[in-house]
Amino acid sequence: MNYEIAYALGFHPWEDAAEEPAFVEAITRLFEDEERGREAPYGRALDLGTGSGIWGIELARRGWEVTGVDNVERVLDRARDRVDEEGVEMELVHGDVTDLRGAGIETGYRLILDTGTFHGLARSQRAAMGREVDAVAASDATVLLLAWEPRWRGPLPRGASRREIEEAFPDWTVTDVGPSNFVAPRPVELLMRPEEHWYRLRRDESTP
């Protein structure tokens, strides 16, 4: 999927979901699960495909040290404005999720968030993203990844199955799966039929 074109057309359901109370409640529970039993600051968080920074800003507000990465420079400008408006600390990097180290992303991230990038990538890109996440994640890291159920949608994200996610992250275990509660407005819902789920992945204990 060409995300630059999508933003130009105003198509960004991964951001529009912030206006849906049920979706916000679901993602908030996921964040709370990662924070339970700890006190802020919680550590480093990486927001993949951050867009205009909506969810990265929320993590920063909650007490995470956040880096957001996106390959659409124009939307990063919006993110920079939003970060300034919200008065939070968040690093924004122009880069590709398939080459995080090439974009200067360092290591030690305890939380990696993807609200809609992986499921729009080709198979080879997904494998590359998995390798890059491996390289920058801390030993006790969690990945929170949103994916639509796979089906043909033309130029829209095809989606990804649990098996495809596990193939791209071979050294990680899917520990939880649940609905995101995202409902697209009609007629977009009829076109996309997202059937969206959250996946929580953790490193296998045997991984060095």
N, CA, C and O of each residue as an XYZ file, in Angstrom:
832
protein
N       0.844     -1.197      0.000
C       0.000      0.000      0.000
C       0.875      1.241      0.000
O       1.869      1.300      0.724
N       0.515      2.233     -0.805
C       1.253      3.491     -0.859
C       0.660      4.445      0.179
O      -0.405      5.026     -0.031
N       1.368      4.597      1.302
C       0.814      5.395      2.399
C       0.856      6.893      2.099
O       0.040      7.654      2.621
N       1.796      7.316      1.265
C       1.837      8.733      0.906
C       0.581      9.115      0.142
O      -0.001     10.171      0.389
N       0.155      8.255     -0.793
C      -1.073      8.508     -1.545
C      -2.283      8.447     -0.616
O      -3.203      9.258     -0.723
N      -2.269      7.468      0.303
C      -3.384      7.332      1.235
C      -3.584      8.601      2.052
O      -4.711      9.070      2.214
N      -2.486      9.157      2.567
C      -2.617     10.393      3.334
C      -3.079     11.549      2.452
O      -3.873     12.385      2.882
N      -2.580     11.593      1.216
C      -2.984     12.657      0.307
C      -4.483     12.611      0.032
O      -5.121     13.645     -0.162
N      -5.042     11.393      0.017
C      -6.474     11.221     -0.231
C      -7.303     11.336      1.044
O      -8.532     11.290      0.997
N      -6.629     11.484      2.177
C      -7.347     11.562      3.443
C      -7.780     10.220      3.978
O      -8.680     10.146      4.814
N      -7.141      9.134      3.501
C      -7.480      7.788      3.949
C      -6.472      7.353      5.002
O      -5.340      6.993      4.680
N      -6.893      7.390      6.263
C      -6.008      6.983      7.358
C      -6.841      6.441      8.520
O      -6.918      7.064      9.579
N      -7.472      5.264      8.314
C      -8.322      4.700      9.373
C      -7.568      4.421     10.656
O      -8.165      4.409     11.733
N      -6.245      4.193     10.561
C      -5.441      3.940     11.758
C      -5.385      5.165     12.656
O      -5.097      5.044     13.847
N      -5.656      6.346     12.105
C      -5.740      7.556     12.918
C      -7.187      7.901     13.257
O      -7.479      8.379     14.353
N      -8.092      7.654     12.306
C      -9.503      7.952     12.541
C     -10.047      7.150     13.720
O     -11.004      7.571     14.371
N      -9.440      5.995     13.997
C      -9.910      5.157     15.101
C      -9.815      5.861     16.444
O     -10.472      5.462     17.406
N      -8.999      6.907     16.513
C      -8.869      7.659     17.765
C     -10.172      8.353     18.149
O     -10.334      8.789     19.289
N     -11.098      8.458     17.201
C     -12.399      9.072     17.469
C     -13.441      8.050     17.892
O     -14.588      8.416     18.150
N     -13.069      6.772     17.970
C     -14.012      5.714     18.317
C     -13.768      5.259     19.756
O     -12.727      4.671     20.046
N     -14.708      5.522     20.655
C     -14.510      5.181     22.071
C     -14.165      3.715     22.314
O     -13.333      3.412     23.169
N     -14.795      2.801     21.572
C     -14.541      1.378     21.808
C     -13.112      1.008     21.433
O     -12.478      0.210     22.123
N     -12.596      1.583     20.342
C     -11.214      1.329     19.948
C     -10.253      1.919     20.972
O      -9.288      1.268     21.371
N     -10.516      3.140     21.393
C      -9.655      3.800     22.379
C      -9.625      3.002     23.678
O      -8.576      2.874     24.309
N     -10.767      2.470     24.070
C     -10.815      1.657     25.284
C      -9.951      0.405     25.136
O      -9.250      0.015     26.069
N     -10.004     -0.227     23.951
C      -9.224     -1.447     23.722
C      -7.727     -1.164     23.752
O      -6.974     -1.898     24.391
N      -7.287     -0.109     23.070
C      -5.852      0.181     23.039
C      -5.368      0.668     24.402
O      -4.226      0.410     24.783
N      -6.218      1.359     25.127
C      -5.845      1.808     26.467
C      -5.612      0.618     27.388
O      -4.677      0.633     28.188
N      -6.448     -0.412     27.287
C      -6.256     -1.616     28.097
C      -4.925     -2.283     27.770
O      -4.238     -2.783     28.661
N      -4.566     -2.289     26.492
C      -3.283     -2.879     26.105
C      -2.119     -2.112     26.723
O      -1.170     -2.710     27.229
N      -2.199     -0.784     26.678
C      -1.150      0.029     27.289
C      -1.081     -0.229     28.797
O       0.000     -0.379     29.366
N      -2.249     -0.278     29.427
C      -2.282     -0.494     30.882
C      -1.678     -1.840     31.252
O      -1.016     -1.960     32.283
N      -1.900     -2.850     30.423
C      -1.315     -4.162     30.704
C       0.211     -4.105     30.700
O       0.864     -4.773     31.501
N       0.773     -3.309     29.801
C       2.229     -3.185     29.730
C       2.796     -2.379     30.890
O       3.968     -2.522     31.239
N       1.978     -1.546     31.477
C       2.436     -0.661     32.554
C       2.159     -1.220     33.947
O       2.703     -0.733     34.938
N       1.317     -2.237     34.016
C       0.872     -2.756     35.313
C       2.054     -3.246     36.149
O       2.917     -3.979     35.667
N       2.070     -2.825     37.400
C       3.117     -3.243     38.322
C       4.388     -2.417     38.227
O       5.361     -2.696     38.929
N       4.395     -1.415     37.377
C       5.567     -0.558     37.223
C       5.161      0.892     37.433
O       3.975      1.220     37.466
N       6.154      1.749     37.573
C       5.918      3.179     37.697
C       6.612      3.899     36.557
O       7.661      3.470     36.077
N       6.004      5.008     36.129
C       6.611      5.817     35.066
C       7.905      6.445     35.581
O       8.001      6.783     36.761
N       8.905      6.604     34.702
C       8.904      6.294     33.265
C       9.020      4.794     33.005
O       9.745      4.084     33.703
N       8.299      4.327     31.994
C       8.186      2.896     31.738
C       9.289      2.343     30.842
O       9.478      1.129     30.769
N      10.013      3.219     30.163
C      11.052      2.755     29.257
C      10.827      3.279     27.852
O       9.994      4.157     27.626
N      11.581      2.728     26.912
C      11.548      3.218     25.538
C      10.443      2.520     24.748
O      10.257      1.308     24.858
N       9.713      3.303     23.949
C       8.653      2.777     23.094
C       8.893      3.249     21.668
O       9.292      4.392     21.446
N       8.652      2.374     20.708
C       8.844      2.679     19.296
C       7.502      2.564     18.592
O       6.875      1.505     18.592
N       7.070      3.664     17.994
C       5.789      3.713     17.280
C       6.072      3.598     15.787
O       6.515      4.558     15.156
N       5.812      2.413     15.224
C       6.100      2.143     13.819
C       4.982      2.684     12.935
O       3.803      2.431     13.185
N       5.363      3.433     11.895
C       4.346      4.060     11.055
C       3.534      5.044     11.867
O       2.304      5.009     11.860
N       4.230      5.922     12.566
C       3.584      6.797     13.545
C       2.583      7.764     12.938
O       1.707      8.266     13.642
N       2.700      8.041     11.612
C       1.773      8.994     10.989
C       1.894     10.366     11.624
O       2.993     10.903     11.763
N       0.765     10.925     12.004
C       0.799     12.242     12.636
C       0.995     12.163     14.146
O       0.806     13.152     14.854
N       1.376     10.980     14.637
C       1.831     10.860     16.021
C       0.778     10.640     17.078
O       1.071     10.757     18.268
N      -0.441     10.323     16.680
C      -1.529     10.234     17.652
C      -1.221      9.261     18.784
O      -1.336      9.618     19.957
N      -0.830      8.033     18.442
C      -0.645      7.018     19.487
C       0.704      7.154     20.165
O       0.833      6.836     21.347
N       1.710      7.620     19.442
C       2.988      7.884     20.086
C       2.864      8.977     21.135
O       3.452      8.880     22.212
N       2.108     10.004     20.824
C       1.874     11.082     21.782
C       1.151     10.555     23.011
O       1.468     10.947     24.134
N       0.188      9.675     22.809
C      -0.528      9.093     23.953
C       0.425      8.299     24.839
O       0.343      8.380     26.064
N       1.326      7.534     24.233
C       2.314      6.801     25.033
C       3.226      7.759     25.792
O       3.535      7.534     26.962
N       3.656      8.826     25.125
C       4.511      9.813     25.794
C       3.778     10.450     26.969
O       4.363     10.679     28.028
N       2.513     10.728     26.776
C       1.707     11.329     27.831
C       1.592     10.386     29.039
O       1.486     10.831     30.182
N       1.614      9.096     28.763
C       1.462      8.107     29.825
C       2.766      7.839     30.567
O       2.755      7.243     31.644
N       3.901      8.279     29.992
C       5.158      8.109     30.697
C       6.181      7.241     29.999
O       7.121      6.758     30.630
N       6.007      7.035     28.684
C       6.993      6.303     27.895
C       7.934      7.275     27.196
O       7.563      8.411     26.901
N       9.157      6.818     26.936
C      10.123      7.582     26.147
C       9.963      7.131     24.696
O      10.429      6.053     24.326
N       9.313      7.943     23.881
C       8.791      7.483     22.597
C       9.604      7.996     21.415
O      10.001      9.160     21.359
N       9.837      7.080     20.469
C      10.344      7.419     19.149
C       9.308      6.984     18.125
O       8.841      5.846     18.159
N       8.951      7.870     17.226
C       8.032      7.538     16.157
C       8.765      7.564     14.827
O       9.551      8.474     14.566
N       8.512      6.571     13.988
C       9.173      6.503     12.689
C       8.126      6.363     11.592
O       7.160      5.613     11.733
N       8.327      7.091     10.499
C       7.415      7.020      9.358
C       8.191      7.414      8.107
O       9.157      8.173      8.180
N       7.758      6.890      6.948
C       8.473      7.209      5.712
C       7.784      8.276      4.878
O       8.186      8.530      3.743
N       6.736      8.914      5.436
C       6.038      9.992      4.735
C       6.398     11.303      5.424
O       5.882     11.607      6.500
N       7.276     12.073      4.809
C       7.794     13.289      5.437
C       6.686     14.293      5.717
O       6.704     14.967      6.747
N       5.731     14.394      4.816
C       4.665     15.385      5.000
C       3.855     15.113      6.258
O       3.490     16.039      6.983
N       3.576     13.838      6.514
C       2.789     13.523      7.693
C       3.620     13.682      8.960
O       3.071     13.955     10.027
N       4.933     13.514      8.857
C       5.789     13.767     10.013
C       5.766     15.243     10.396
O       5.891     15.579     11.574
N       5.608     16.118      9.419
C       5.467     17.546      9.742
C       4.229     17.770     10.602
O       4.259     18.563     11.542
N       3.146     17.077     10.285
C       1.935     17.164     11.111
C       2.202     16.628     12.509
O       1.719     17.175     13.500
N       2.974     15.556     12.576
C       3.303     14.977     13.878
C       4.110     15.956     14.718
O       3.870     16.099     15.917
N       5.065     16.630     14.087
C       5.883     17.601     14.827
C       5.008     18.722     15.388
O       5.190     19.147     16.529
N       4.070     19.192     14.589
C       3.153     20.238     15.072
C       2.316     19.717     16.238
O       2.088     20.427     17.217
N       1.869     18.487     16.122
C       1.009     17.923     17.163
C       1.798     17.713     18.451
O       1.278     17.949     19.541
N       3.032     17.278     18.335
C       3.878     17.099     19.522
C       4.067     18.434     20.229
O       3.989     18.507     21.455
N       4.316     19.491     19.458
C       4.482     20.822     20.046
C       3.199     21.276     20.737
O       3.239     21.822     21.839
N       2.067     21.048     20.086
C       0.783     21.457     20.656
C       0.482     20.729     21.961
O      -0.059     21.316     22.898
N       0.835     19.445     22.017
C       0.533     18.648     23.202
C       1.555     18.848     24.312
O       1.296     18.505     25.466
N       2.721     19.404     23.969
C       3.735     19.670     24.983
C       4.372     18.428     25.567
O       4.694     18.388     26.754
N       4.559     17.393     24.719
C       5.194     16.168     25.183
C       6.543     16.008     24.502
O       6.850     16.690     23.524
N       7.354     15.079     25.046
C       8.639     14.747     24.448
C       8.462     13.507     23.575
O       8.039     12.456     24.056
N       8.786     13.637     22.294
C       8.694     12.495     21.381
C       9.637     12.731     20.217
O       9.556     13.755     19.538
N      10.530     11.782     19.991
C      11.447     11.887     18.865
C      10.757     11.370     17.611
O      10.093     10.334     17.643
N      10.915     12.092     16.506
C      10.313     11.705     15.240
C      11.407     11.489     14.209
O      12.285     12.334     14.030
N      11.345     10.341     13.528
C      12.402      9.943     12.598
C      11.792      9.614     11.247
O      10.804      8.884     11.159
N      12.395     10.165     10.189
C      11.987      9.802      8.835
C      12.734      8.534      8.446
O      13.958      8.544      8.317
N      12.001      7.447      8.259
C      12.641      6.183      7.939
C      11.631      5.123      7.601
O      10.423      5.330      7.716
N      12.143      3.972      7.178
C      11.308      2.856      6.744
C      11.340      1.764      7.802
O      12.395      1.481      8.370
N      10.193      1.147      8.070
C      10.135      0.110      9.092
C      10.926     -1.128      8.684
O      11.233     -1.966      9.532
N      11.260     -1.261      7.405
C      12.066     -2.394      6.943
C      13.559     -2.121      7.049
O      14.367     -2.986      6.713
N      13.936     -0.940      7.509
C      15.353     -0.587      7.672
C      15.496      0.385      8.834
O      15.994      1.498      8.661
N      15.065     -0.031     10.003
C      15.089      0.836     11.173
C      16.502      1.259     11.537
O      16.742      2.418     11.877
N      17.435      0.320     11.466
C      18.819      0.660     11.821
C      19.406      1.645     10.816
O      20.200      2.511     11.185
N      19.022      1.517      9.551
C      19.483      2.466      8.549
C      18.951      3.865      8.790
O      19.549      4.845      8.347
N      17.820      3.963      9.495
C      17.232      5.264      9.829
C      17.810      5.826     11.130
O      17.424      6.909     11.570
N      18.733      5.087     11.739
C      19.355      5.571     12.970
C      18.639      5.152     14.237
O      18.955      5.653     15.316
N      17.665      4.229     14.129
C      16.972      3.756     15.323
C      17.917      2.868     16.125
O      18.501      1.926     15.589
N      18.063      3.172     17.408
C      18.971      2.424     18.271
C      18.247      1.250     18.916
O      17.144      0.899     18.497
N      18.843      0.652     19.910
C      18.290     -0.545     20.542
C      17.678     -0.209     21.900
O      17.766      0.921     22.381
N      17.055     -1.222     22.505
C      16.577     -1.086     23.875
C      15.114     -0.738     24.021
O      14.704     -0.275     25.086
N      14.302     -0.945     22.981
C      12.881     -0.592     23.063
C      12.099     -1.706     23.758
O      12.136     -2.863     23.339
N      11.400     -1.342     24.814
C      10.625     -2.310     25.584
C       9.231     -2.508     25.018
O       8.607     -3.544     25.247
N       8.736     -1.515     24.276
C       7.415     -1.616     23.663
C       7.513     -1.160     22.225
O       8.013     -0.071     21.942
N       7.029     -2.005     21.305
C       6.976     -1.656     19.886
C       5.511     -1.689     19.478
O       4.833     -2.700     19.660
N       5.028     -0.595     18.932
C       3.613     -0.443     18.586
C       3.454     -0.298     17.081
O       4.162      0.479     16.440
N       2.514     -1.059     16.526
C       2.182     -0.931     15.105
C       0.670     -0.914     14.973
O       0.014     -1.938     15.166
N       0.116      0.242     14.647
C      -1.336      0.380     14.528
C      -1.830      0.290     13.090
O      -2.938      0.737     12.794
N      -1.025     -0.281     12.188
C      -1.549     -0.469     10.842
C      -0.526     -0.430      9.735
O      -0.860     -0.062      8.609
N       0.721     -0.800     10.016
C       1.763     -0.798      8.985
C       2.028     -2.200      8.442
O       2.006     -2.408      7.228
N       2.274     -3.151      9.321
C       2.669     -4.502      8.914
C       1.697     -5.111      7.911
O       2.123     -5.689      6.911
N       0.399     -4.988      8.167
C      -0.575     -5.709      7.340
C      -0.739     -5.111      5.941
O      -1.468     -5.661      5.116
N      -0.067     -3.990      5.671
C      -0.094     -3.409      4.334
C       1.179     -3.662      3.548
O       1.331     -3.162      2.433
N       2.104     -4.443      4.122
C       3.389     -4.696      3.482
C       3.373     -5.994      2.687
O       2.566     -6.888      2.945
N       4.282     -6.083      1.711
C       4.492     -7.330      0.984
C       5.229     -8.322      1.887
O       5.784     -7.935      2.916
N       5.233     -9.594      1.504
C       5.821    -10.639      2.340
C       7.282    -10.357      2.661
O       7.697    -10.491      3.813
N       8.076     -9.967      1.652
C       9.499     -9.705      1.894
C       9.685     -8.514      2.827
O      10.605     -8.501      3.646
N       8.818     -7.519      2.707
C       8.892     -6.353      3.592
C       8.540     -6.736      5.025
O       9.135     -6.226      5.974
N       7.582     -7.627      5.175
C       7.203     -8.077      6.521
C       8.359     -8.799      7.192
O       8.629     -8.591      8.375
N       9.040     -9.646      6.433
C      10.190    -10.360      6.994
C      11.277     -9.375      7.409
O      11.903     -9.535      8.457
N      11.499     -8.344      6.574
C      12.505     -7.339      6.896
C      12.113     -6.553      8.136
O      12.964     -6.253      8.974
N      10.834     -6.215      8.263
C      10.374     -5.501      9.443
C      10.582     -6.352     10.688
O      10.996     -5.842     11.729
N      10.293     -7.662     10.583
C      10.512     -8.545     11.730
C      11.968     -8.572     12.151
O      12.266     -8.533     13.345
N      12.886     -8.638     11.182
C      14.315     -8.647     11.512
C      14.737     -7.341     12.164
O      15.525     -7.346     13.110
N      14.221     -6.224     11.669
C      14.594     -4.930     12.236
C      14.050     -4.760     13.653
O      14.737     -4.226     14.524
N      12.822     -5.212     13.882
C      12.264     -5.147     15.236
C      13.102     -6.006     16.175
O      13.398     -5.598     17.298
N      13.487     -7.206     15.710
C      14.380     -8.052     16.510
C      15.630     -7.288     16.937
O      16.074     -7.381     18.081
N      16.186     -6.534     15.995
C      17.473     -5.876     16.229
C      17.375     -4.724     17.222
O      18.340     -4.445     17.934
N      16.234     -4.053     17.282
C      16.141     -2.851     18.126
C      15.384     -3.094     19.429
O      15.380     -2.231     20.306
N      14.747     -4.254     19.567
C      13.937     -4.519     20.752
C      14.787     -4.957     21.931
O      15.811     -5.619     21.759
N      14.361     -4.587     23.122
C      15.007     -5.035     24.352
C      14.716     -6.520     24.575
O      13.824     -7.085     23.942
N      15.462     -7.135     25.464
C      15.292     -8.570     25.709
C      13.934     -8.901     26.306
O      13.450    -10.023     26.155
N      13.310     -7.937     26.986
C      12.007     -8.168     27.607
C      10.896     -7.418     26.870
O       9.890     -7.047     27.474
N      11.075     -7.198     25.575
C      10.168     -6.344     24.813
C       8.830     -7.011     24.509
O       8.691     -8.234     24.515
N       7.858     -6.147     24.243
C       6.534     -6.543     23.770
C       6.259     -5.828     22.462
O       6.589     -4.653     22.305
N       5.649     -6.545     21.521
C       5.137     -5.932     20.297
C       3.618     -5.951     20.369
O       3.020     -6.994     20.631
N       2.999     -4.813     20.139
C       1.549     -4.718     19.996
C       1.272     -4.378     18.542
O       1.649     -3.308     18.065
N       0.612     -5.294     17.837
C       0.464     -5.170     16.390
C      -0.996     -5.341     16.000
O      -1.648     -6.309     16.391
N      -1.496     -4.391     15.228
C      -2.862     -4.433     14.725
C      -2.850     -4.966     13.305
O      -2.004     -4.577     12.499
N      -3.788     -5.860     12.992
C      -3.869     -6.387     11.625
C      -5.308     -6.724     11.270
O      -6.057     -7.268     12.082
N      -5.679     -6.389     10.039
C      -6.977     -6.807      9.516
C      -6.902     -8.271      9.107
O      -5.830     -8.776      8.772
N      -8.043     -8.948      9.136
C      -8.100    -10.296      8.595
C      -7.775    -10.246      7.099
O      -8.248     -9.352      6.397
N      -6.970    -11.199      6.605
C      -6.525    -11.111      5.214
C      -7.636    -11.392      4.199
O      -8.400    -12.347      4.337
N      -7.705    -10.546      3.190
C      -8.558    -10.744      2.024
C      -8.156     -9.716      0.981
O      -7.490     -8.733      1.307
N      -8.546     -9.923     -0.248
C      -8.210     -8.985     -1.308
C      -9.033     -7.716     -1.157
O     -10.257     -7.774     -1.042
N      -8.354     -6.558     -1.158
C      -9.027     -5.268     -1.021
C      -8.522     -4.272     -2.063
O      -8.586     -3.063     -1.837
N      -8.035     -4.746     -3.173
C      -7.497     -3.842     -4.179
C      -6.273     -3.126     -3.654
O      -5.337     -3.771     -3.182
N      -6.258     -1.777     -3.726
C      -5.089     -1.023     -3.252
C      -5.026     -0.864     -1.735
O      -4.037     -0.357     -1.208
N      -6.066     -1.289     -1.035
C      -6.088     -1.170      0.420
C      -5.297     -2.317      1.051
O      -5.025     -3.312      0.380
N      -4.924     -2.198      2.329
C      -4.144     -3.260      2.969
C      -4.834     -4.615      2.859
O      -6.029     -4.738      3.128
N      -4.072     -5.627      2.463
C      -4.629     -6.969      2.306
C      -4.936     -7.599      3.656
O      -5.794     -8.477      3.752
N      -4.244     -7.159      4.692
C      -4.412     -7.775      5.998
C      -3.358     -8.846      6.225
O      -2.543     -9.124      5.345
N      -3.379     -9.442      7.403
C      -2.392    -10.466      7.747
C      -3.002    -11.447      8.727
O      -3.741    -11.062      9.633
N      -2.686    -12.720      8.538
C      -3.157    -13.755      9.446
C      -2.171    -13.935     10.600
O      -1.051    -13.425     10.561
N      -2.597    -14.653     11.604
C      -1.698    -14.957     12.718
C      -0.478    -15.717     12.210
O       0.644    -15.438     12.632
N      -0.685    -16.677     11.305
C       0.435    -17.441     10.772
C       1.442    -16.537     10.072
O       2.649    -16.729     10.217
N       0.959    -15.551      9.314
C       1.865    -14.637      8.611
C       2.636    -13.763      9.591
O       3.803    -13.446      9.363
N       1.987    -13.378     10.674
C       2.670    -12.594     11.701
C       3.757    -13.444     12.357
O       4.877    -12.975     12.559
N       3.431    -14.678     12.684
C       4.408    -15.562     13.325
C       5.579    -15.867     12.392
O       6.708    -16.025     12.855
N       5.328    -15.950     11.096
C       6.413    -16.189     10.140
C       7.392    -15.020     10.113
O       8.600    -15.220      9.985
N       6.871    -13.800     10.234
C       7.721    -12.610     10.194
C       8.454    -12.380     11.513
O       9.470    -11.687     11.548
N       7.940    -12.961     12.598
C       8.550    -12.812     13.931
C       8.833    -14.200     14.506
O       8.203    -14.591     15.489
N       9.767    -14.956     13.915
C       9.984    -16.348     14.322
C      10.515    -16.513     15.735
O      10.348    -17.578     16.329
N      11.144    -15.498     16.286
C      11.700    -15.595     17.639
C      10.786    -14.968     18.679
O      11.212    -14.673     19.796
N       9.532    -14.768     18.307
C       8.546    -14.178     19.201
C       7.352    -15.123     19.315
O       7.115    -15.957     18.442
N       6.608    -14.975     20.407
C       5.409    -15.779     20.618
C       4.191    -14.868     20.717
O       4.202    -13.885     21.458
N       3.146    -15.197     19.972
C       1.877    -14.484     20.113
C       1.221    -14.967     21.400
O       0.832    -16.130     21.504
N       1.100    -14.084     22.369
C       0.558    -14.478     23.674
C      -0.908    -14.111     23.841
O      -1.613    -14.721     24.644
N      -1.373    -13.119     23.091
C      -2.762    -12.682     23.210
C      -3.244    -12.174     21.863
O      -2.489    -11.568     21.103
N      -4.523    -12.434     21.578
C      -5.192    -11.916     20.388
C      -6.570    -11.433     20.810
O      -7.262    -12.105     21.576
N      -6.964    -10.285     20.318
C      -8.287     -9.780     20.663
C      -8.784     -8.771     19.657
O      -7.994     -8.243     18.876
N     -10.075     -8.488     19.655
C     -10.645     -7.520     18.719
C     -10.228     -6.104     19.065
O     -10.073     -5.761     20.237
N     -10.047     -5.281     18.035
C      -9.699     -3.878     18.267
C     -10.931     -3.016     18.480
O     -10.830     -1.890     18.967
N     -12.105     -3.548     18.111
C     -13.378     -2.819     18.194
C     -13.462     -1.657     17.207
O     -14.279     -0.751     17.371
N     -12.603     -1.692     16.173
C     -12.654     -0.651     15.141
C     -13.802     -0.935     14.185
O     -13.950     -2.053     13.693
N     -14.614      0.088     13.925
C     -15.712     -0.005     12.967
C     -15.587      1.160     12.002
O     -15.736      2.319     12.388
N     -15.313      0.846     10.748
C     -15.167      1.889      9.735
C     -16.540      2.418      9.337
O     -17.520      1.675      9.354
N     -16.616      3.704      8.977
C     -17.903      4.260      8.546
C     -18.343      3.652      7.223
O     -17.505      3.316      6.386
N     -19.643      3.510      7.028
C     -20.150      3.074      5.733
C     -19.991      4.218      4.738
O     -20.096      5.374      5.149
N     -19.739      3.959      3.426
C     -19.610      2.637      2.798
C     -18.202      2.055      2.891
O     -17.929      1.001      2.318
N     -17.290      2.746      3.623
C     -15.924      2.255      3.729
C     -15.899      0.879      4.387
O     -15.104      0.021      4.006
N     -16.763      0.671      5.370
C     -16.807     -0.621      6.052
C     -17.114     -1.746      5.068
O     -16.512     -2.817      5.150
N     -18.044     -1.517      4.136
C     -18.400     -2.543      3.165
C     -17.234     -2.834      2.231
O     -17.056     -3.971      1.794
N     -16.443     -1.817      1.923
C     -15.308     -1.992      1.031
C     -14.142     -2.679      1.731
O     -13.523     -3.577      1.158
N     -13.835     -2.274      2.953
C     -12.655     -2.789      3.652
C     -12.923     -4.091      4.381
O     -12.109     -5.013      4.336
N     -14.087     -4.172      5.068
C     -14.380     -5.319      5.941
C     -13.141     -5.698      6.750
O     -12.608     -6.797      6.596
N     -12.688     -4.794      7.607
C     -11.391     -4.988      8.257
C     -11.306     -6.171      9.214
O     -10.280     -6.851      9.247
N     -12.362     -6.441      9.999
C     -12.282     -7.514     11.009
C     -10.917     -7.453     11.694
O     -10.077     -8.341     11.547
N     -10.737     -6.395     12.428
C      -9.420     -6.020     12.939
C      -9.132     -6.670     14.287
O     -10.011     -6.760     15.145
N      -7.884     -7.126     14.466
C      -7.467     -7.738     15.730
C      -6.145     -7.141     16.202
O      -5.326     -6.672     15.412
N      -5.969     -7.177     17.535
C      -4.698     -6.865     18.155
C      -3.957     -8.156     18.461
O      -4.557     -9.144     18.886
N      -2.655     -8.139     18.241
C      -1.787     -9.261     18.585
C      -0.709     -8.752     19.538
O      -0.056     -7.743     19.269
N      -0.529     -9.459     20.652
C       0.575     -9.159     21.554
C       1.633    -10.233     21.363
O       1.342    -11.425     21.464
N       2.860     -9.811     21.087
C       3.971    -10.740     20.896
C       5.041    -10.459     21.936
O       5.333     -9.309     22.264
N       5.617    -11.541     22.446
C       6.745    -11.411     23.368
C       7.881    -12.316     22.880
O       7.654    -13.342     22.239
N       9.103    -11.903     23.205
C      10.250    -12.703     22.822
C      10.199    -14.088     23.456
O       9.812    -14.235     24.615
N      10.594    -15.111     22.681
C      10.710    -16.449     23.265
C      11.792    -16.439     24.341
O      12.809    -15.761     24.198
N      11.574    -17.185     25.407
C      12.545    -17.213     26.511
C      13.906    -17.727     26.048
O      14.935    -17.381     26.628
N      13.909    -18.554     25.003
C      15.162    -19.123     24.540
C      15.968    -18.177     23.666
O      17.120    -18.456     23.335
N      15.349    -17.037     23.286
C      16.036    -16.092     22.413
C      17.124    -15.366     23.199
O      16.833    -14.835     24.271
N      18.361    -15.321     22.714
C      19.428    -14.650     23.459
C      19.200    -13.154     23.538
O      20.005    -12.437     24.131
